[in-house]
Amino acid sequence: MGRRKSHGSSKSKQHVTHQRQLSLAKRNEINALCEKLFVLSINSAYVTQLWDNYVEISTILEKVKRLEEMKTESPKRSQGIGQFINWLKENGANLDGASVAEFPGYDLGLKAERNFQENELILRIPRGLIFSTHNAAPELIAILNDPLIQHMPQVALAIALLIERHKENSKWKPYLDILPTTYMTVLYMTAADMIELKGSPTLEAALKQCRNIARQYSYFNKVFQNNNNAVSAILRDVFTYERY
């Protein structure tokens, strides 16, 4: 699921769209680590030991991320603005007097190119351009009976985004190319960062969030590795923790 790092890095301004296929040895090692990860993330015994659980999960995830790190970098998001605007207009969007621009320290945002009157319409976006599981990733139908997909709409949307990102000739490519690649969430915090939350009411929620995402990642890794359907065919070799 989408995340943004709280500290700047060159990677946060670049999209990663290609990945070489992992060796069989690395794939087997990742699968074994995911089995451990899944057990840790569903073990009810850890409900009263969330911190210890978090440390164990984080240790395994660091190993997983090192094994999965076979990425290549592509251009900055800002380089896709022109193509994105053209795509919007070609598909019926109206953004007269507004543009997408890069704001120093704030990444991309909406910029007014003229003065707007109070209550004046700024954007008109057709419903068909709103990314959702209803109008994107028809391949998702292959796993609609999956319990996580059925009961967690945000998970279904995340998988739909990954499908469209990695399948050939996606109509959503201009949109996907300007999406943030990272976000400011607890998923990017280190154990040292988390320690700063001790004594805060937000710590428990943060630890549970990390645990839940680890569970979802390890679960879907197994699903994509062990099934032959349209979704697995697209995501089997490209699904990673960082991308999820």
Secondary structure, 3 states (H helix, E strand, C coil): CCCECCCCCHHHHEEEEEECCCCHHHHHHHHHHHHHHHHHHHCHHHHHCHHHHHHHHHHHHHHHHHHHCCEEEEEEHHHHHHHHHHHHHHCCCECCCEEEEEECCCEEEEEECCCCCCCCCCCECCHHHCCCCCCCCHHHHHHCCCHHHHHCHHHHHHHHHHHHHHCCCCCCHHHHCCCCCCCECHHHCCHHHHHCCCCCCHHHHHHHHHHHHHHHHHHHHHHHHHCCCHHHHHHCCCCCCCCC
